[in-house]
Amino acid sequence: MGIKNSKLKSTMTTEKQKALVAFKKAKGQIEKLIKMTENGSYCVDIMQQNLAAIGLLKSAHQLMLQNHLNACFKDPNNLKNKEKVDGMIKELSKVVKMYNK
């Protein structure tokens, strides 16, 4: 599995690699949140840990957005087709709207 992961990482952009790290860290924090909640930890401690996980997920989201803009919007093949560009803008607008809720 190590070879597969190293091949996967080598084909990923820097932004995706950083996002993956943030997702894994957030996963660890969420697992900690579950244990803290099950063990009856102090509510403020749980909320602080929760905000840390949210911060990591927001950071990963920003990295994925940056990656998408760099990979798709800068691709000259995508920019030649007006319908495709309109679809890409609509798709991104939908994601931004979801993020802002």
N, C-alpha and C positions, 0 to 999 in steps of 0.2 A: 504494500500500500504506500510505502514511502516513495517509491519510484514514481508511481502514478501521481501522487501529490506534488512532487518536484516538477514533473512534466506539466501538470496543470498550472502551477505557479509561474512557470517560465513562459506560458502563453498568455498570462494575465497581464493587464496593464498595471502600472504602479498604483493607480487609484483603486483598482479592484483588489489588489493585494492588501492595501491599507484598509479598505472596507472590510475585507475578510477578517483581518486581525480585530477590527472593532466589533464585528459580529460575534466572533469567538469570545472576546472579553465580555461583551454584553450577555452572552449565554451563561458564562460563569457567574456573572453578577445576578442574573435572574435565578439561577440555581441556588445561590446564596440567599436571595430574597425569599425563596420558597422555604428554605430551612429556617431562616429567621422567623418567618411567620408561623410555621409549624411549632417552633420552640417558644413562641410567645415573647419574642424580643420586643423591646421598647419601640413604640410606634414611630417616634421621630427618627430613630436609627434606621428603621425599615424605609421610611420616606426618603431619607438621605441616600440610601443605597439605590432606591428606585430612581431618583433623579440622576444618579451617576449612570445607570443603565440607559435611561432615556437620552442622556447626553451622548453616549457612545453610539446609539442608534441614529441620532440626528447627524452625528459626524459621518457615519457610514452612508447615510442617505445623501449628504452633500457630496461625498466622494463619488458615489454612483452617478449622481447628476452630472458632475464634472466629467466623469468618464464618458457618459453618453453624449454630452455636447462635443467633446473632443473626438470621439470615435465616429459618431453618426452625422453631426451637423457640419463637420469639417470635411467629410468625404465628398469629393466633387461629383461622384456618381449619383449621390442622393440629391444634390442641389440642382441637378439638371432637370429634374421632373417636378414641376410645380405642384401637382397633386400629391406627390410623395412628401414634399416639404410641408404642405398644408396639413397632411395627416400626422406628420412628426410633431408639428407645432400643437395640434389639437391633443395629441397623446401626452405631450409634456405639460400642457395646460391642465389637463385632467389630473396628472400626478401632483402638480403644484397645488391645485385646489384641495386635493385630499390631504396633503401635508399641512396646509394652513387650517384645517378643521380642528 
